[in-house]
Amino acid sequence: MSDDRTVKKVFLGKTNGIRQAGRPNIWRLGSIANGMQSIGVTRWSKKTEDRSVRAIILKQAVVKI
């Protein structure tokens, strides 16, 4: 395989970056789950599929904030 082929460049290449130090970022769904749990909502992913139930949950959240 010649040296100018893209596949060989990727296979033999080195990365030019560094890993971030410290704690990894919280995922968005994890953050939402923690927020829903703090206001006492369980099984929030199924409940929020229904638009009317989602509106009730959001009103509860605004009241507790």
N, CA, C, O and CB atoms as a CASP TS submission, in Angstrom:
PFRMAT TS
TARGET T0000
AUTHOR 0000-0000-0000
METHOD Language model
MODEL 1
PARENT N/A
ATOM      1  N   MET     1       0.854  -1.170   0.000  1.00  0.00           N
ATOM      2  CA  MET     1       0.000   0.000   0.000  1.00  0.00           C
ATOM      3  C   MET     1       0.905   1.239   0.000  1.00  0.00           C
ATOM      4  O   MET     1       1.863   1.319   0.769  1.00  0.00           O
ATOM      5  CB  MET     1      -0.974  -0.006   1.233  1.00  0.00           C
ATOM      6  N   SER     2       0.599   2.167  -0.841  1.00  0.00           N
ATOM      7  CA  SER     2       1.420   3.372  -0.922  1.00  0.00           C
ATOM      8  C   SER     2       1.186   4.277   0.285  1.00  0.00           C
ATOM      9  O   SER     2       0.148   4.201   0.943  1.00  0.00           O
ATOM     10  CB  SER     2       1.123   4.133  -2.217  1.00  0.00           C
ATOM     11  N   ASP     3       2.164   5.130   0.562  1.00  0.00           N
ATOM     12  CA  ASP     3       2.102   5.985   1.747  1.00  0.00           C
ATOM     13  C   ASP     3       1.071   7.104   1.649  1.00  0.00           C
ATOM     14  O   ASP     3       0.689   7.670   2.674  1.00  0.00           O
ATOM     15  CB  ASP     3       3.446   6.580   2.001  1.00  0.00           C
ATOM     16  N   ASP     4       0.612   7.437   0.451  1.00  0.00           N
ATOM     17  CA  ASP     4      -0.311   8.556   0.292  1.00  0.00           C
ATOM     18  C   ASP     4      -1.784   8.149   0.371  1.00  0.00           C
ATOM     19  O   ASP     4      -2.662   9.000   0.223  1.00  0.00           O
ATOM     20  CB  ASP     4      -0.052   9.233  -1.019  1.00  0.00           C
ATOM     21  N   ARG     5      -2.069   6.867   0.600  1.00  0.00           N
ATOM     22  CA  ARG     5      -3.470   6.430   0.702  1.00  0.00           C
ATOM     23  C   ARG     5      -4.059   6.851   2.051  1.00  0.00           C
ATOM     24  O   ARG     5      -3.396   6.782   3.086  1.00  0.00           O
ATOM     25  CB  ARG     5      -3.578   4.887   0.523  1.00  0.00           C
ATOM     26  N   THR     6      -5.295   7.279   2.013  1.00  0.00           N
ATOM     27  CA  THR     6      -5.963   7.795   3.198  1.00  0.00           C
ATOM     28  C   THR     6      -6.083   6.735   4.293  1.00  0.00           C
ATOM     29  O   THR     6      -5.909   7.033   5.474  1.00  0.00           O
ATOM     30  CB  THR     6      -7.339   8.318   2.830  1.00  0.00           C
ATOM     31  N   VAL     7      -6.378   5.514   3.900  1.00  0.00           N
ATOM     32  CA  VAL     7      -6.547   4.448   4.877  1.00  0.00           C
ATOM     33  C   VAL     7      -5.253   4.238   5.661  1.00  0.00           C
ATOM     34  O   VAL     7      -5.284   4.074   6.881  1.00  0.00           O
ATOM     35  CB  VAL     7      -6.974   3.142   4.183  1.00  0.00           C
ATOM     36  N   LYS     8      -4.132   4.242   4.973  1.00  0.00           N
ATOM     37  CA  LYS     8      -2.850   4.041   5.639  1.00  0.00           C
ATOM     38  C   LYS     8      -2.518   5.228   6.538  1.00  0.00           C
ATOM     39  O   LYS     8      -1.958   5.044   7.619  1.00  0.00           O
ATOM     40  CB  LYS     8      -1.735   3.827   4.606  1.00  0.00           C
ATOM     41  N   LYS     9      -2.854   6.436   6.110  1.00  0.00           N
ATOM     42  CA  LYS     9      -2.603   7.619   6.930  1.00  0.00           C
ATOM     43  C   LYS     9      -3.404   7.544   8.233  1.00  0.00           C
ATOM     44  O   LYS     9      -2.899   7.882   9.304  1.00  0.00           O
ATOM     45  CB  LYS     9      -2.962   8.906   6.151  1.00  0.00           C
ATOM     46  N   VAL    10      -4.646   7.099   8.127  1.00  0.00           N
ATOM     47  CA  VAL    10      -5.491   6.987   9.318  1.00  0.00           C
ATOM     48  C   VAL    10      -4.985   5.875  10.223  1.00  0.00           C
ATOM     49  O   VAL    10      -4.957   6.031  11.444  1.00  0.00           O
ATOM     50  CB  VAL    10      -6.958   6.727   8.925  1.00  0.00           C
ATOM     51  N   PHE    11      -4.583   4.749   9.634  1.00  0.00           N
ATOM     52  CA  PHE    11      -4.125   3.608  10.413  1.00  0.00           C
ATOM     53  C   PHE    11      -2.837   3.918  11.164  1.00  0.00           C
ATOM     54  O   PHE    11      -2.677   3.508  12.314  1.00  0.00           O
ATOM     55  CB  PHE    11      -3.919   2.408   9.509  1.00  0.00           C
ATOM     56  N   LEU    12      -1.935   4.625  10.538  1.00  0.00           N
ATOM     57  CA  LEU    12      -0.642   4.912  11.138  1.00  0.00           C
ATOM     58  C   LEU    12      -0.574   6.282  11.810  1.00  0.00           C
ATOM     59  O   LEU    12       0.420   6.604  12.461  1.00  0.00           O
ATOM     60  CB  LEU    12       0.422   4.818  10.094  1.00  0.00           C
ATOM     61  N   GLY    13      -1.603   7.073  11.660  1.00  0.00           N
ATOM     62  CA  GLY    13      -1.586   8.441  12.176  1.00  0.00           C
ATOM     63  C   GLY    13      -1.645   8.518  13.685  1.00  0.00           C
ATOM     64  O   GLY    13      -2.031   7.561  14.356  1.00  0.00           O
ATOM     65  N   LYS    14      -1.265   9.650  14.201  1.00  0.00           N
ATOM     66  CA  LYS    14      -1.301   9.915  15.637  1.00  0.00           C
ATOM     67  C   LYS    14      -2.244  11.086  15.887  1.00  0.00           C
ATOM     68  O   LYS    14      -2.386  11.976  15.049  1.00  0.00           O
ATOM     69  CB  LYS    14       0.129  10.215  16.197  1.00  0.00           C
ATOM     70  N   THR    15      -2.867  11.072  17.018  1.00  0.00           N
ATOM     71  CA  THR    15      -3.781  12.161  17.352  1.00  0.00           C
ATOM     72  C   THR    15      -2.999  13.341  17.911  1.00  0.00           C
ATOM     73  O   THR    15      -1.942  13.168  18.519  1.00  0.00           O
ATOM     74  CB  THR    15      -4.849  11.693  18.365  1.00  0.00           C
ATOM     75  N   ASN    16      -3.523  14.525  17.701  1.00  0.00           N
ATOM     76  CA  ASN    16      -2.879  15.748  18.172  1.00  0.00           C
ATOM     77  C   ASN    16      -3.707  16.430  19.236  1.00  0.00           C
ATOM     78  O   ASN    16      -3.931  17.638  19.165  1.00  0.00           O
ATOM     79  CB  ASN    16      -2.635  16.700  17.018  1.00  0.00           C
ATOM     80  N   GLY    17      -4.155  15.698  20.195  1.00  0.00           N
ATOM     81  CA  GLY    17      -4.987  16.304  21.227  1.00  0.00           C
ATOM     82  C   GLY    17      -4.676  15.718  22.581  1.00  0.00           C
ATOM     83  O   GLY    17      -3.894  14.777  22.715  1.00  0.00           O
ATOM     84  N   ILE    18      -5.309  16.299  23.583  1.00  0.00           N
ATOM     85  CA  ILE    18      -5.152  15.794  24.933  1.00  0.00           C
ATOM     86  C   ILE    18      -6.523  15.564  25.533  1.00  0.00           C
ATOM     87  O   ILE    18      -7.501  16.199  25.139  1.00  0.00           O
ATOM     88  CB  ILE    18      -4.325  16.765  25.801  1.00  0.00           C
ATOM     89  N   ARG    19      -6.585  14.671  26.469  1.00  0.00           N
ATOM     90  CA  ARG    19      -7.838  14.432  27.174  1.00  0.00           C
ATOM     91  C   ARG    19      -8.073  15.536  28.173  1.00  0.00           C
ATOM     92  O   ARG    19      -7.131  16.111  28.719  1.00  0.00           O
ATOM     93  CB  ARG    19      -7.831  13.065  27.873  1.00  0.00           C
ATOM     94  N   GLN    20      -9.333  15.826  28.407  1.00  0.00           N
ATOM     95  CA  GLN    20      -9.675  16.806  29.417  1.00  0.00           C
ATOM     96  C   GLN    20      -9.481  16.196  30.793  1.00  0.00           C
ATOM     97  O   GLN    20      -9.828  15.036  31.017  1.00  0.00           O
ATOM     98  CB  GLN    20     -11.120  17.304  29.237  1.00  0.00           C
ATOM     99  N   ALA    21      -8.947  16.945  31.684  1.00  0.00           N
ATOM    100  CA  ALA    21      -8.756  16.480  33.051  1.00  0.00           C
ATOM    101  C   ALA    21     -10.025  16.712  33.855  1.00  0.00           C
ATOM    102  O   ALA    21     -10.807  17.614  33.556  1.00  0.00           O
ATOM    103  CB  ALA    21      -7.559  17.190  33.711  1.00  0.00           C
ATOM    104  N   GLY    22     -10.217  15.901  34.863  1.00  0.00           N
ATOM    105  CA  GLY    22     -11.337  16.125  35.763  1.00  0.00           C
ATOM    106  C   GLY    22     -12.530  15.246  35.481  1.00  0.00           C
ATOM    107  O   GLY    22     -12.451  14.252  34.760  1.00  0.00           O
ATOM    108  N   ARG    23     -13.616  15.639  36.062  1.00  0.00           N
ATOM    109  CA  ARG    23     -14.847  14.877  35.995  1.00  0.00           C
ATOM    110  C   ARG    23     -15.489  14.994  34.611  1.00  0.00           C
ATOM    111  O   ARG    23     -15.487  16.076  34.023  1.00  0.00           O
ATOM    112  CB  ARG    23     -15.818  15.348  37.075  1.00  0.00           C
ATOM    113  N   PRO    24     -16.036  13.897  34.085  1.00  0.00           N
ATOM    114  CA  PRO    24     -16.709  13.984  32.778  1.00  0.00           C
ATOM    115  C   PRO    24     -17.999  14.800  32.867  1.00  0.00           C
ATOM    116  O   PRO    24     -18.606  14.900  33.933  1.00  0.00           O
ATOM    117  CB  PRO    24     -17.020  12.574  32.241  1.00  0.00           C
ATOM    118  N   ASN    25     -18.403  15.370  31.757  1.00  0.00           N
ATOM    119  CA  ASN    25     -19.624  16.162  31.713  1.00  0.00           C
ATOM    120  C   ASN    25     -20.844  15.297  31.993  1.00  0.00           C
ATOM    121  O   ASN    25     -20.878  14.123  31.627  1.00  0.00           O
ATOM    122  CB  ASN    25     -19.766  16.850  30.358  1.00  0.00           C
ATOM    123  N   ILE    26     -21.833  15.876  32.637  1.00  0.00           N
ATOM    124  CA  ILE    26     -23.081  15.167  32.905  1.00  0.00           C
ATOM    125  C   ILE    26     -23.889  15.149  31.615  1.00  0.00           C
ATOM    126  O   ILE    26     -24.039  16.170  30.944  1.00  0.00           O
ATOM    127  CB  ILE    26     -23.888  15.839  34.076  1.00  0.00           C
ATOM    128  N   TRP    27     -24.398  13.993  31.286  1.00  0.00           N
ATOM    129  CA  TRP    27     -25.216  13.890  30.082  1.00  0.00           C
ATOM    130  C   TRP    27     -26.525  14.625  30.289  1.00  0.00           C
ATOM    131  O   TRP    27     -26.998  14.771  31.417  1.00  0.00           O
ATOM    132  CB  TRP    27     -25.476  12.417  29.714  1.00  0.00           C
ATOM    133  N   ARG    28     -27.096  15.075  29.214  1.00  0.00           N
ATOM    134  CA  ARG    28     -28.331  15.846  29.311  1.00  0.00           C
ATOM    135  C   ARG    28     -29.458  15.022  29.919  1.00  0.00           C
ATOM    136  O   ARG    28     -30.198  15.512  30.772  1.00  0.00           O
ATOM    137  CB  ARG    28     -28.744  16.355  27.938  1.00  0.00           C
ATOM    138  N   LEU    29     -29.590  13.759  29.479  1.00  0.00           N
ATOM    139  CA  LEU    29     -30.663  12.929  30.028  1.00  0.00           C
ATOM    140  C   LEU    29     -30.439  12.651  31.509  1.00  0.00           C
ATOM    141  O   LEU    29     -31.401  12.565  32.272  1.00  0.00           O
ATOM    142  CB  LEU    29     -30.767  11.611  29.257  1.00  0.00           C
ATOM    143  N   GLY    30     -29.201  12.511  31.918  1.00  0.00           N
ATOM    144  CA  GLY    30     -28.914  12.320  33.333  1.00  0.00           C
ATOM    145  C   GLY    30     -29.301  13.531  34.138  1.00  0.00           C
ATOM    146  O   GLY    30     -29.814  13.412  35.251  1.00  0.00           O
ATOM    147  N   SER    31     -29.059  14.695  33.578  1.00  0.00           N
ATOM    148  CA  SER    31     -29.421  15.935  34.243  1.00  0.00           C
ATOM    149  C   SER    31     -30.942  16.061  34.355  1.00  0.00           C
ATOM    150  O   SER    31     -31.465  16.469  35.393  1.00  0.00           O
ATOM    151  CB  SER    31     -28.837  17.137  33.487  1.00  0.00           C
ATOM    152  N   ILE    32     -31.635  15.712  33.293  1.00  0.00           N
ATOM    153  CA  ILE    32     -33.104  15.764  33.309  1.00  0.00           C
ATOM    154  C   ILE    32     -33.648  14.768  34.326  1.00  0.00           C
ATOM    155  O   ILE    32     -34.570  15.086  35.077  1.00  0.00           O
ATOM    156  CB  ILE    32     -33.684  15.466  31.899  1.00  0.00           C
ATOM    157  N   ALA    33     -33.080  13.563  34.353  1.00  0.00           N
ATOM    158  CA  ALA    33     -33.537  12.539  35.294  1.00  0.00           C
ATOM    159  C   ALA    33     -33.345  13.012  36.732  1.00  0.00           C
ATOM    160  O   ALA    33     -34.218  12.803  37.574  1.00  0.00           O
ATOM    161  CB  ALA    33     -32.783  11.213  35.063  1.00  0.00           C
ATOM    162  N   ASN    34     -32.220  13.642  37.017  1.00  0.00           N
ATOM    163  CA  ASN    34     -31.981  14.158  38.370  1.00  0.00           C
ATOM    164  C   ASN    34     -32.974  15.256  38.726  1.00  0.00           C
ATOM    165  O   ASN    34     -33.457  15.319  39.857  1.00  0.00           O
ATOM    166  CB  ASN    34     -30.549  14.689  38.494  1.00  0.00           C
ATOM    167  N   GLY    35     -33.276  16.117  37.767  1.00  0.00           N
ATOM    168  CA  GLY    35     -34.244  17.186  38.013  1.00  0.00           C
ATOM    169  C   GLY    35     -35.640  16.659  38.260  1.00  0.00           C
ATOM    170  O   GLY    35     -36.342  17.130  39.156  1.00  0.00           O
ATOM    171  N   MET    36     -36.041  15.685  37.467  1.00  0.00           N
ATOM    172  CA  MET    36     -37.374  15.096  37.652  1.00  0.00           C
ATOM    173  C   MET    36     -37.464  14.363  38.981  1.00  0.00           C
ATOM    174  O   MET    36     -38.492  14.399  39.657  1.00  0.00           O
ATOM    175  CB  MET    36     -37.705  14.135  36.500  1.00  0.00           C
ATOM    176  N   GLN    37     -36.375  13.697  39.346  1.00  0.00           N
ATOM    177  CA  GLN    37     -36.369  12.980  40.613  1.00  0.00           C
ATOM    178  C   GLN    37     -36.461  13.947  41.788  1.00  0.00           C
ATOM    179  O   GLN    37     -37.077  13.640  42.808  1.00  0.00           O
ATOM    180  CB  GLN    37     -35.110  12.123  40.732  1.00  0.00           C
ATOM    181  N   SER    38     -35.847  15.112  41.637  1.00  0.00           N
ATOM    182  CA  SER    38     -35.883  16.087  42.734  1.00  0.00           C
ATOM    183  C   SER    38     -37.274  16.663  42.960  1.00  0.00           C
ATOM    184  O   SER    38     -37.592  17.095  44.068  1.00  0.00           O
ATOM    185  CB  SER    38     -34.911  17.213  42.455  1.00  0.00           C
ATOM    186  N   ILE    39     -38.112  16.675  41.914  1.00  0.00           N
ATOM    187  CA  ILE    39     -39.485  17.170  42.111  1.00  0.00           C
ATOM    188  C   ILE    39     -40.472  16.024  42.327  1.00  0.00           C
ATOM    189  O   ILE    39     -41.677  16.249  42.435  1.00  0.00           O
ATOM    190  CB  ILE    39     -39.925  18.012  40.905  1.00  0.00           C
ATOM    191  N   GLY    40     -39.952  14.782  42.391  1.00  0.00           N
ATOM    192  CA  GLY    40     -40.797  13.644  42.739  1.00  0.00           C
ATOM    193  C   GLY    40     -41.500  12.982  41.575  1.00  0.00           C
ATOM    194  O   GLY    40     -42.500  12.296  41.787  1.00  0.00           O
ATOM    195  N   VAL    41     -41.025  13.154  40.360  1.00  0.00           N
ATOM    196  CA  VAL    41     -41.646  12.533  39.194  1.00  0.00           C
ATOM    197  C   VAL    41     -40.891  11.245  38.867  1.00  0.00           C
ATOM    198  O   VAL    41     -39.680  11.259  38.647  1.00  0.00           O
ATOM    199  CB  VAL    41     -41.650  13.509  37.969  1.00  0.00           C
ATOM    200  N   THR    42     -41.623  10.135  38.839  1.00  0.00           N
ATOM    201  CA  THR    42     -41.018   8.865  38.471  1.00  0.00           C
ATOM    202  C   THR    42     -41.479   8.465  37.079  1.00  0.00           C
ATOM    203  O   THR    42     -42.550   8.879  36.637  1.00  0.00           O
ATOM    204  CB  THR    42     -41.370   7.770  39.497  1.00  0.00           C
ATOM    205  N   ARG    43     -40.692   7.677  36.396  1.00  0.00           N
ATOM    206  CA  ARG    43     -40.958   7.229  35.013  1.00  0.00           C
ATOM    207  C   ARG    43     -41.271   8.418  34.105  1.00  0.00           C
ATOM    208  O   ARG    43     -42.243   8.398  33.349  1.00  0.00           O
ATOM    209  CB  ARG    43     -42.135   6.219  34.984  1.00  0.00           C
ATOM    210  N   TRP    44     -40.440   9.445  34.190  1.00  0.00           N
ATOM    211  CA  TRP    44     -40.681  10.695  33.476  1.00  0.00           C
ATOM    212  C   TRP    44     -40.626  10.530  31.962  1.00  0.00           C
ATOM    213  O   TRP    44     -41.320  11.253  31.248  1.00  0.00           O
ATOM    214  CB  TRP    44     -39.676  11.730  33.905  1.00  0.00           C
ATOM    215  N   SER    45     -39.825   9.604  31.456  1.00  0.00           N
ATOM    216  CA  SER    45     -39.713   9.483  29.997  1.00  0.00           C
ATOM    217  C   SER    45     -41.018   9.002  29.375  1.00  0.00           C
ATOM    218  O   SER    45     -41.381   9.447  28.287  1.00  0.00           O
ATOM    219  CB  SER    45     -38.579   8.525  29.627  1.00  0.00           C
ATOM    220  N   LYS    46     -41.724   8.103  30.045  1.00  0.00           N
ATOM    221  CA  LYS    46     -43.020   7.639  29.537  1.00  0.00           C
ATOM    222  C   LYS    46     -44.104   8.690  29.734  1.00  0.00           C
ATOM    223  O   LYS    46     -44.969   8.876  28.878  1.00  0.00           O
ATOM    224  CB  LYS    46     -43.428   6.339  30.229  1.00  0.00           C
ATOM    225  N   LYS    47     -44.047   9.376  30.877  1.00  0.00           N
ATOM    226  CA  LYS    47     -45.074  10.381  31.173  1.00  0.00           C
ATOM    227  C   LYS    47     -44.987  11.571  30.232  1.00  0.00           C
ATOM    228  O   LYS    47     -46.013  12.145  29.867  1.00  0.00           O
ATOM    229  CB  LYS    47     -44.950  10.856  32.613  1.00  0.00           C
ATOM    230  N   THR    48     -43.793  11.946  29.841  1.00  0.00           N
ATOM    231  CA  THR    48     -43.656  13.138  29.012  1.00  0.00           C
ATOM    232  C   THR    48     -43.986  12.894  27.550  1.00  0.00           C
ATOM    233  O   THR    48     -43.995  13.839  26.761  1.00  0.00           O
ATOM    234  CB  THR    48     -42.267  13.671  29.121  1.00  0.00           C
ATOM    235  N   GLU    49     -44.259  11.650  27.168  1.00  0.00           N
ATOM    236  CA  GLU    49     -44.688  11.387  25.799  1.00  0.00           C
ATOM    237  C   GLU    49     -46.074  11.981  25.538  1.00  0.00           C
ATOM    238  O   GLU    49     -46.382  12.374  24.413  1.00  0.00           O
ATOM    239  CB  GLU    49     -44.696   9.877  25.524  1.00  0.00           C
ATOM    240  N   ASP    50     -46.895  12.043  26.565  1.00  0.00           N
ATOM    241  CA  ASP    50     -48.232  12.623  26.458  1.00  0.00           C
ATOM    242  C   ASP    50     -48.136  14.126  26.727  1.00  0.00           C
ATOM    243  O   ASP    50     -47.659  14.543  27.782  1.00  0.00           O
ATOM    244  CB  ASP    50     -49.228  11.936  27.455  1.00  0.00           C
ATOM    245  N   ARG    51     -48.581  14.916  25.790  1.00  0.00           N
ATOM    246  CA  ARG    51     -48.420  16.370  25.859  1.00  0.00           C
ATOM    247  C   ARG    51     -49.144  16.987  27.059  1.00  0.00           C
ATOM    248  O   ARG    51     -48.620  17.906  27.689  1.00  0.00           O
ATOM    249  CB  ARG    51     -48.930  17.005  24.578  1.00  0.00           C
ATOM    250  N   SER    52     -50.325  16.497  27.376  1.00  0.00           N
ATOM    251  CA  SER    52     -51.069  17.073  28.500  1.00  0.00           C
ATOM    252  C   SER    52     -50.396  16.747  29.835  1.00  0.00           C
ATOM    253  O   SER    52     -50.368  17.590  30.733  1.00  0.00           O
ATOM    254  CB  SER    52     -52.517  16.557  28.501  1.00  0.00           C
ATOM    255  N   VAL    53     -49.860  15.545  29.973  1.00  0.00           N
ATOM    256  CA  VAL    53     -49.152  15.170  31.197  1.00  0.00           C
ATOM    257  C   VAL    53     -47.858  15.963  31.305  1.00  0.00           C
ATOM    258  O   VAL    53     -47.466  16.379  32.395  1.00  0.00           O
ATOM    259  CB  VAL    53     -48.861  13.650  31.224  1.00  0.00           C
ATOM    260  N   ARG    54     -47.199  16.169  30.178  1.00  0.00           N
ATOM    261  CA  ARG    54     -45.961  16.956  30.177  1.00  0.00           C
ATOM    262  C   ARG    54     -46.218  18.375  30.665  1.00  0.00           C
ATOM    263  O   ARG    54     -45.396  18.931  31.394  1.00  0.00           O
ATOM    264  CB  ARG    54     -45.344  16.988  28.772  1.00  0.00           C
ATOM    265  N   ALA    55     -47.322  18.959  30.283  1.00  0.00           N
ATOM    266  CA  ALA    55     -47.662  20.314  30.728  1.00  0.00           C
ATOM    267  C   ALA    55     -47.869  20.353  32.236  1.00  0.00           C
ATOM    268  O   ALA    55     -47.466  21.313  32.893  1.00  0.00           O
ATOM    269  CB  ALA    55     -48.923  20.818  30.009  1.00  0.00           C
ATOM    270  N   ILE    56     -48.490  19.324  32.786  1.00  0.00           N
ATOM    271  CA  ILE    56     -48.707  19.261  34.236  1.00  0.00           C
ATOM    272  C   ILE    56     -47.377  19.143  34.963  1.00  0.00           C
ATOM    273  O   ILE    56     -47.163  19.799  35.983  1.00  0.00           O
ATOM    274  CB  ILE    56     -49.622  18.073  34.602  1.00  0.00           C
ATOM    275  N   ILE    57     -46.483  18.309  34.443  1.00  0.00           N
ATOM    276  CA  ILE    57     -45.167  18.129  35.065  1.00  0.00           C
ATOM    277  C   ILE    57     -44.382  19.434  35.025  1.00  0.00           C
ATOM    278  O   ILE    57     -43.728  19.791  36.005  1.00  0.00           O
ATOM    279  CB  ILE    57     -44.375  17.006  34.355  1.00  0.00           C
ATOM    280  N   LEU    58     -44.438  20.146  33.910  1.00  0.00           N
ATOM    281  CA  LEU    58     -43.728  21.409  33.819  1.00  0.00           C
ATOM    282  C   LEU    58     -44.282  22.439  34.794  1.00  0.00           C
ATOM    283  O   LEU    58     -43.518  23.210  35.374  1.00  0.00           O
ATOM    284  CB  LEU    58     -43.796  21.944  32.407  1.00  0.00           C
ATOM    285  N   LYS    59     -45.592  22.466  34.982  1.00  0.00           N
ATOM    286  CA  LYS    59     -46.179  23.384  35.964  1.00  0.00           C
ATOM    287  C   LYS    59     -45.720  23.043  37.373  1.00  0.00           C
ATOM    288  O   LYS    59     -45.452  23.943  38.169  1.00  0.00           O
ATOM    289  CB  LYS    59     -47.711  23.345  35.890  1.00  0.00           C
ATOM    290  N   GLN    60     -45.624  21.744  37.695  1.00  0.00           N
ATOM    291  CA  GLN    60     -45.123  21.326  39.000  1.00  0.00           C
ATOM    292  C   GLN    60     -43.683  21.784  39.194  1.00  0.00           C
ATOM    293  O   GLN    60     -43.304  22.227  40.278  1.00  0.00           O
ATOM    294  CB  GLN    60     -45.222  19.801  39.151  1.00  0.00           C
ATOM    295  N   ALA    61     -42.894  21.675  38.149  1.00  0.00           N
ATOM    296  CA  ALA    61     -41.493  22.056  38.237  1.00  0.00           C
ATOM    297  C   ALA    61     -41.353  23.555  38.472  1.00  0.00           C
ATOM    298  O   ALA    61     -40.513  23.983  39.264  1.00  0.00           O
ATOM    299  CB  ALA    61     -40.747  21.647  36.968  1.00  0.00           C
ATOM    300  N   VAL    62     -42.160  24.346  37.797  1.00  0.00           N
ATOM    301  CA  VAL    62     -42.091  25.806  37.952  1.00  0.00           C
ATOM    302  C   VAL    62     -42.494  26.204  39.368  1.00  0.00           C
ATOM    303  O   VAL    62     -41.907  27.121  39.942  1.00  0.00           O
ATOM    304  CB  VAL    62     -43.003  26.512  36.915  1.00  0.00           C
ATOM    305  N   VAL    63     -43.473  25.536  39.927  1.00  0.00           N
ATOM    306  CA  VAL    63     -43.929  25.848  41.282  1.00  0.00           C
ATOM    307  C   VAL    63     -42.820  25.545  42.290  1.00  0.00           C
ATOM    308  O   VAL    63     -42.628  26.309  43.236  1.00  0.00           O
ATOM    309  CB  VAL    63     -45.209  25.046  41.628  1.00  0.00           C
ATOM    310  N   LYS    64     -42.092  24.449  42.106  1.00  0.00           N
ATOM    311  CA  LYS    64     -41.040  24.066  43.051  1.00  0.00           C
ATOM    312  C   LYS    64     -39.772  24.856  42.884  1.00  0.00           C
ATOM    313  O   LYS    64     -38.909  24.825  43.761  1.00  0.00           O
ATOM    314  CB  LYS    64     -40.730  22.621  42.912  1.00  0.00           C
ATOM    315  N   ILE    65     -39.631  25.563  41.782  1.00  0.00           N
ATOM    316  CA  ILE    65     -38.425  26.381  41.569  1.00  0.00           C
ATOM    317  C   ILE    65     -38.639  27.679  42.204  1.00  0.00           C
ATOM    318  O   ILE    65     -37.761  28.541  42.160  1.00  0.00           O
ATOM    319  CB  ILE    65     -38.087  26.564  40.089  1.00  0.00           C
TER
END
